[in-house]
């Protein structure tokens, strides 16, 4: 996920548009630190702009920021990309907010930009994803993604009757969240000997490439029984491939996340189950830990938020509804 100098320059322009779009419902004050209003200033760097999971996280962070009377800005790259997020992180570093919540798009490659953030004096809290370097970041707030993978495997095994061939899709190796989901899925699958994992594919955060992978797999394995998609985008590609092949419903599809579009697909039968996170709580907890750090109060090193399996049967349960993502706050 490297890029040349020309692409990096182009990314700056793209990011400026993406950041202003996402931050439209956030705080537009550009002053650094806690000067000006005198309020603590926190910036949320999302993994990618305009994705329901991160929009929902921002909604939770926004509510908590209002409760705690702090200023919150939000920014993100237009794509899930190391070079683009690096540009965003460097721009935030220059503004020197009191604290930064960040979802690193790569657990190794984003260590340098995060180190610069911390070196500039900002308290760093990881939300959703994290880095391998445990010396960076005061708190890690995320779903228990290994547990999510276990839930995905249990769900898919039940749907295929505990037998048959299955495929796993994830965007790319090196992303902390999806790496854990795949690991959890494979660990749980060991308890289901009748279910055979025939392929583990990484088409990038690209629905069209995921669709191509699934189409090729269906051609090679017409008896494919199920698919576990470890994020929203690969799930979108999988659903499109199944529809094109006329295999919707026949090949069981379990996806991570619960965007409005995914929920509609679940209702329509294009998806059989969703493993939903609680992004609003991730945002709330992230702001809370940042404020604790700034106030010199104890900070929790790791906070695991909840997950739930969403099906057509429990979709209207109020206890499940809180896990469904938003497109706007």
C-alpha positions in Angstrom: 0.0 0.0 0.0 2.7 2.4 -1.0 2.4 5.3 -3.4 4.6 7.6 -5.4 5.1 11.4 -4.8 2.6 12.3 -7.4 -0.2 10.2 -5.9 0.7 11.5 -2.4 0.2 15.0 -3.7 -3.1 14.1 -5.3 -4.2 12.5 -2.0 -3.8 15.8 -0.3 -6.5 17.4 -2.5 -8.7 14.3 -2.2 -8.4 14.3 1.6 -9.2 17.9 1.9 -12.5 17.3 0.3 -13.2 14.1 2.2 -12.3 15.7 5.6 -14.5 18.7 5.0 -17.4 16.4 4.0 -17.1 14.2 7.0 -16.4 17.0 9.4 -19.5 18.9 8.2 -21.4 17.7 11.3 -18.3 18.2 13.6 -16.4 21.2 15.0 -14.9 23.5 12.4 -12.6 25.3 14.7 -9.1 25.0 13.2 -7.1 26.3 16.2 -4.7 23.8 17.8 -4.5 22.8 21.4 -6.9 24.0 24.0 -6.6 27.6 23.2 -9.4 29.8 21.8 -12.5 28.5 23.5 -10.5 27.1 26.4 -12.1 23.7 25.9 -10.1 20.5 25.4 -9.7 19.7 21.7 -10.0 16.2 20.4 -9.7 15.0 16.8 -11.1 11.7 15.5 -9.3 10.2 12.6 -11.6 7.6 11.1 -10.4 4.6 9.0 -12.2 5.8 6.0 -14.7 8.6 5.2 -18.4 8.1 4.7 -18.7 4.5 6.0 -21.7 3.8 8.3 -19.5 2.1 10.9 -17.2 5.1 11.3 -20.2 7.5 11.0 -21.8 5.7 13.9 -18.5 5.9 15.9 -18.5 9.6 15.3 -22.1 9.9 16.5 -21.1 8.2 19.8 -18.0 10.4 20.1 -20.0 13.5 19.3 -22.6 12.7 22.0 -19.9 12.1 24.6 -17.9 15.2 23.6 -21.1 17.3 24.2 -21.6 15.6 27.6 -18.0 16.3 28.7 -17.9 19.8 27.1 -15.0 19.2 24.8 -14.5 20.3 21.2 -14.5 17.4 18.7 -13.2 17.5 15.1 -13.4 14.5 12.7 -11.4 13.8 9.6 -10.7 10.8 7.3 -9.1 9.7 4.1 -11.3 9.0 1.1 -10.0 5.5 0.9 -8.6 2.8 3.2 -5.0 3.6 2.3 -1.8 4.0 4.3 -0.5 6.9 2.2 -3.8 8.8 2.4 -4.2 8.3 6.2 -0.6 9.3 6.7 -1.4 12.6 5.0 -4.4 13.1 7.2 -2.4 12.2 10.4 0.4 14.6 9.5 -2.1 17.4 9.0 -3.6 16.7 12.4 -0.1 16.5 14.0 0.5 20.1 12.7 -2.6 21.3 14.5 -1.6 19.7 17.8 -5.0 18.9 19.3 -5.0 17.9 23.0 -5.9 14.3 22.1 -6.4 12.1 19.0 -8.6 9.1 18.5 -7.4 7.1 15.5 -8.3 3.9 13.7 -4.9 3.0 12.0 -5.5 1.4 8.6 -2.3 -0.8 9.0 -1.0 -2.1 12.3 2.7 -1.8 11.2 2.8 1.0 8.5 0.9 3.6 10.5 3.4 3.4 13.5 5.5 6.3 12.2 2.7 8.8 11.7 1.2 7.8 15.1 4.6 8.3 16.8 4.7 11.8 15.3 1.2 12.5 16.7 2.2 11.4 20.2 5.5 13.3 19.9 3.7 16.5 19.2 2.0 16.3 22.6 -1.4 14.8 21.6 -2.7 12.0 23.8 -3.4 9.0 21.4 -6.3 6.6 21.8 -6.8 3.8 19.3 -10.4 3.1 18.3 -11.6 0.1 16.3 -8.1 -0.8 15.0 -4.7 -0.6 16.6 -0.9 -0.9 16.1 1.3 -3.9 16.9 3.6 -1.5 18.8 2.1 -1.6 22.3 4.3 1.4 23.4 2.1 3.7 21.4 -1.5 4.6 22.4 -2.8 5.1 25.9 -6.0 3.0 25.3 -7.3 0.6 22.8 -11.1 0.6 22.4 -12.5 -2.0 20.0 -14.8 -4.9 19.5 -13.4 -8.3 20.5 -12.7 -9.2 16.9 -11.5 -12.7 17.6 -14.9 -13.3 19.3 -16.6 -11.8 16.3 -14.8 -14.3 14.1 -15.9 -17.2 16.4 -19.5 -15.9 16.2 -19.2 -15.7 12.4 -18.0 -19.3 12.2 -20.7 -20.6 14.5 -23.4 -18.8 12.5 -22.1 -20.0 9.1 -21.7 -23.6 10.4 -25.3 -23.6 11.6 -26.6 -22.2 8.3 -24.8 -24.8 6.2 -25.9 -27.7 8.5 -22.4 -28.2 9.8 -21.1 -29.5 6.5 -19.7 -28.3 3.2 -17.1 -26.0 1.7 -16.8 -22.4 2.8 -14.8 -19.3 1.7 -13.4 -16.5 3.9 -12.9 -13.0 2.5 -11.0 -10.1 4.2 -9.7 -6.9 2.7 -5.9 -7.3 3.4 -3.5 -8.8 5.8 -2.0 -6.4 8.3 -5.3 -4.9 9.5 -5.6 -5.6 13.2 -9.4 -6.1 13.2 -9.9 -8.3 10.2 -6.8 -10.3 11.0 -8.4 -11.2 14.4 -11.7 -11.9 12.8 -10.2 -14.4 10.4 -8.1 -16.0 13.2 -11.2 -16.3 15.3 -13.2 -17.8 12.5 -10.6 -20.4 11.7 -10.2 -21.3 15.4 -13.9 -21.9 15.8 -14.1 -23.9 12.6 -11.8 -26.5 14.1 -14.8 -27.5 16.2 -16.9 -28.1 13.1 -15.0 -30.9 11.2 -17.7 -31.2 8.6 -17.1 -27.7 7.4 -14.1 -27.3 5.2 -12.3 -23.9 4.6 -11.3 -24.2 1.0 -9.9 -20.7 0.5 -8.9 -17.5 2.4 -8.8 -14.5 0.0 -7.7 -10.9 0.4 -9.1 -8.8 -2.5 -8.4 -5.4 -0.8 -11.1 -3.0 0.4 -12.7 -3.3 -3.1 -16.1 -4.7 -3.7 -15.5 -5.3 -7.4 -12.4 -7.4 -6.7 -14.2 -9.3 -3.9 -17.0 -10.0 -6.4 -14.4 -11.4 -8.9 -12.9 -13.6 -6.3 -16.3 -15.1 -5.3 -17.3 -15.6 -9.0 -14.0 -17.5 -9.6 -14.5 -19.6 -6.5 -18.1 -20.5 -7.5 -16.8 -21.6 -10.9 -14.1 -23.8 -9.3 -16.3 -25.0 -6.5 -20.0 -25.1 -7.7 -20.8 -26.9 -4.4 -19.6 -24.0 -2.3 -21.9 -23.9 0.8 -21.0 -20.6 2.5 -19.0 -17.4 2.7 -17.8 -15.4 5.7 -17.0 -11.8 4.7 -14.9 -10.1 7.4 -15.9 -6.6 6.6 -18.7 -4.6 4.9 -16.9 -4.1 1.5 -16.0 -7.7 0.9 -19.5 -8.7 1.9 -20.9 -6.3 -0.7 -18.8 -7.9 -3.4 -19.8 -11.4 -2.2 -23.5 -10.6 -2.4 -23.1 -9.2 -5.9 -21.3 -12.3 -7.1 -24.0 -14.6 -5.6 -26.7 -12.6 -7.2 -25.0 -12.6 -10.6 -24.6 -16.4 -10.4 -28.2 -17.0 -9.3 -26.9 -18.5 -6.0 -28.4 -16.0 -3.5 -29.6 -17.9 -0.5 -28.3 -21.2 -1.8 -24.8 -20.2 -0.7 -25.1 -18.9 2.8 -23.5 -15.5 3.4 -22.5 -14.2 6.8 -21.0 -10.7 6.9 -19.4 -8.5 9.5 -21.0 -5.1 10.3 -24.6 -3.9 10.0 -24.9 -0.9 7.7 -28.3 0.3 6.6 -27.7 -1.4 3.2 -26.6 -4.6 4.8 -29.7 -4.6 7.0 -31.9 -4.2 3.9 -30.1 -7.1 2.2 -30.7 -9.2 5.3 -34.4 -8.4 5.2 -34.4 -9.3 1.5 -32.6 -12.7 2.1 -29.4 -11.7 0.2 -27.5 -12.1 3.5 -28.3 -14.7 6.2 -26.6 -13.2 9.2 -24.6 -10.1 10.3 -22.0 -9.9 13.0 -22.6 -6.4 14.3 -20.3 -4.3 16.4 -21.2 -1.4 18.7 -19.5 1.6 17.0 -21.4 4.2 19.0 -20.0 2.8 22.2 -16.5 2.7 20.7 -16.8 6.5 20.0 -18.1 7.2 23.4 -15.5 5.2 25.2 -12.7 6.7 23.1 -13.6 10.3 24.0 -14.0 9.3 27.7 -10.6 7.7 27.8 -9.0 10.7 26.1 -10.6 13.1 28.6 -9.4 10.9 31.5 -5.9 11.1 30.1 -6.0 14.9 29.8 -7.4 15.2 33.3 -4.7 13.0 34.8 -7.3 10.3 35.7 -6.8 6.5 35.2 -7.1 5.3 31.6 -8.1 1.8 30.7 -5.5 0.2 28.6 -8.0 -2.0 26.7 -11.8 -1.8 26.4 -13.7 -4.5 24.5 -17.2 -3.5 23.3 -20.0 -5.8 22.5 -20.9 -7.8 19.4 -24.2 -9.5 18.4 -25.4 -11.8 15.6 -28.2 -10.2 13.7 -30.7 -12.3 11.8 -34.2 -11.7 10.3 -35.6 -13.3 13.4 -34.1 -10.9 15.9 -33.8 -7.8 13.7 -36.7 -6.0 15.4 -35.6 -6.8 18.9 -34.9 -3.4 20.7 -31.8 -5.0 22.3 -30.5 -5.7 18.8 -31.5 -2.4 17.2 -28.8 -0.5 19.2 -26.2 -2.4 17.2 -27.4 -1.3 13.8 -25.3 1.4 12.1 -26.2 4.9 11.0 -25.5 6.9 7.9 -26.0 10.2 9.7 -26.0 11.4 13.3 
